[in-house]
Amino acid sequence: MTELHWEGKYKDGKKVAPVRLALPFQTVETINESAADRKRNLESLFGNPNKPTEWRNRLIWGDKKYVLPSLLPEFAGKVNLIYIDPPFDTGANFSFTATIADHPDTDEDETTSFVKEPSMIEQKAYRDTWGRGLDSYMQWFYETIVLLRELLAEDGSIYVHLDWHVGHYAKAIMDEVFGYENFRSEIIWKRTTAHSDAKYYGMNYDQILFYTKSEKATFNTVYQPYDDDYIARFKNSDPNGRKWTDDNLTAKGLSGGGYEYEYKGAKSLWRMPIETMKRLDSENRLHFTSKGGIRLKRYLDELPGMPSQALWLDINAINSQAKEKINYPTQKPEPLLERIIKASSNEDDLILDCFCGSGSTAAVSERMKRRWITCDLGRFSIHTARKRFLGIANVKPFVVQNLGKYERQQWMVNELTLDGGLKNASEVEKRAAIENQYRNFILELYHAKSISGYTWLHGAKAGRLVHVGSVDAPVSNDDVKRMVQEFWKTVGKNTDQKSNGIDVLGWDFAFELNETASQFAAANKIDLKFKKIPREVLERKAVEQGDIKFFEMASLGLKVKTSKNQVSVTLDNFMIPPDDVPQEVQSKITHWSQWVDYWSIDWNFKEDTFHNEWQSYRTRQNTKIELTTGKTYDKPGKYTILVKVIDILGNDTTKAVQVEIKG
Ligand SMILES: C[S@@+](CC[C@H](N)C(=O)[O-])C[C@H]1O[C@@H](n2cnc3c(N)ncnc32)[C@H](O)[C@@H]1O
């Protein structure tokens, strides 16, 4: 068979296959879950782990390189439709425009925006794709398509949205993976109006390659508007403007006879009995010609349209005024997705898009009563999509997931190598050695020096001590207590280690790690700083380039009031440590609340996962955000309220508060 070759396709005579490591997903948030469903899920979690839980649509934050193989164990052969719109032109796909809303006390519209440059990890993904030009893109695309084909059901379909940059190479790869015989159409979508500045022919279209896994694929006829020539045939119109053309009603020349009678002076051999003729007349569907004949009126607005062809001229790109526009540069129009989803799936079918962007595929799937899974590696995409889904009336409950600690554990095992001398050591010793290496690695990135002889304190930097959180678990209140105790028991007395503070580095921080830890530290006269270990640490390139930054956690102030069975929560303050933010953004923010893009509350956090039960967020149409909300509890008791804030840069900060409801 004719085959496309690129550098890196074969190694030792074999095609290089995609990574097939299946990692478990972690649910970091559920959205719109009812109290009853939540209780049921909790029971099945703790009661019978094998009891199947109900289907939840899934928004996954992660690289498709890890997400797709991790979906295989559960979904191989089960996805009915895939639509992807992979990045294919420049790295610009990764930058995003963040919006700063008005100061809450002004009435004028002073909303401004700024472009947030891609994060290291996004740039890394871009380099993976384009690092060696077209060759690496081809390999990246090939690996994606191989896994997607495995996920598709036997009667499933895939649509790949591309343009002239790589579209024709992609066609060759799709033929190789899906089989030439399973190619169905190349849809040409006219994306823009004419480019008057083009030197040659204006490139005003995208290509969408449509393949099915087999002959058995689902396909429902979809319709496009008629073209102008066809519409021109509807020359007549009723007084109310309805356009129609006329059609013969006589049965002359037809085999099979007809009905001979006279109706309103017109005698002929008709196609239908007189009762039908009377009914059509009463419905104003008859046209009495000037020559005394009767013809049938065919109304344009009653015809379904033209069965869709591969040339799509009738769907407009999203313009700056479009209602659906959400400031995501590569957002595709909903009518485009609607046509694809209607044609190649049915209600309840499962639809996958591993390049979620602003979430168009999932949003339309949701509206059309399909199930969906979508992923993206960009923080801003996940945040944009979550808000978009929340804006859909009666959106079904969905979950936000990632591969969190499993990805990190994998990294620790793969990237950190054991000292040769430990070959015969016990598993516990090996693990301790790897963990030690891991901590030293993080300390080095943090430009701290490693110290020994302590359990909870691992390094020192600029007069402060440093704790490195484990890859497996969030830093907890207990961890903090132990660090502080160790600090005073040992370091405090030791004149060599003069320090009044600890920098606590962690991948995650326990939700309840709030004032309790800080108050405890303050009471013990220790200044604590919590800093996030960035995900870029896992990326060798980022590490080599020395681009790793440890950002201090934002601080979130809440006012909580209880009265009988009611609680009110007010966002009182929100501060992002200043060195994390571009100067031009700092200068535009005059009130702390302008940092907040979205906040949500779990009124009864149960140590399982964050259940989003209430939220307020800014949209393009409504840039205002509520700062106070309340809840009436049904039963007295002690509750943990968890508040999550997402700032305009897409980072989240969570805080827990305890309340007691007396009833
Ligand atoms: C062209 S946009 C998709 C736009 C989307 N169709 C919409 O209507 O909003 C491509 C998306 O792919 C994401 N992306 C790029 N590389 C990725 C990867 N390796 N894994 C997951 N997502 C990736 C980017 O963050 C970007 O959001």
The ligand as an ORCA input file, in Angstrom:
! r2SCAN-3c Opt
* xyz 0 1
  C      -7.894     24.357     17.995
  S      -8.158     24.268     19.710
  C      -9.719     23.481     19.868
  C     -10.867     24.449     19.790
  C     -12.225     23.795     20.008
  N     -12.610     22.950     18.908
  C     -13.298     24.838     20.238
  O     -14.285     24.904     19.499
  O     -13.140     25.628     21.176
  C      -6.992     23.052     20.163
  C      -6.911     22.749     21.653
  O      -6.058     21.628     21.824
  C      -5.374     21.758     23.067
  N      -4.207     20.867     23.025
  C      -3.055     21.023     22.324
  N      -2.243     19.966     22.515
  C      -2.892     19.114     23.337
  C      -2.591     17.846     23.905
  N      -1.425     17.252     23.657
  N      -3.504     17.249     24.697
  C      -4.702     17.863     24.963
  N      -5.038     19.057     24.464
  C      -4.161     19.687     23.662
  C      -5.070     23.233     23.159
  O      -4.891     23.613     24.520
  C      -6.315     23.854     22.518
  O      -7.264     24.206     23.508
*
